[in-house]
């Protein structure tokens, strides 16, 4: 768990939140925190995707292979001498 919070500390935090916010407001606050975390994760993955070298839509196997250059020899002098 993040911040080294054990089960007893987590239980204590949840009891304090229940006492402070009350049973009616606690689900609303929990939903708002969950929505905020989802949006933050989505934004961070979008930033990581935009900074990545390879676009996510293009896989290495779908990239078109580049043909090697043809081995061209230019022995023009020899061809003219023999003809």
Secondary structure as UniProt FT lines:
FT   HELIX           2..4
FT   HELIX           7..21
FT   HELIX           23..51
FT   TURN            56..57
FT   TURN            60..62
FT   HELIX           76..82
//
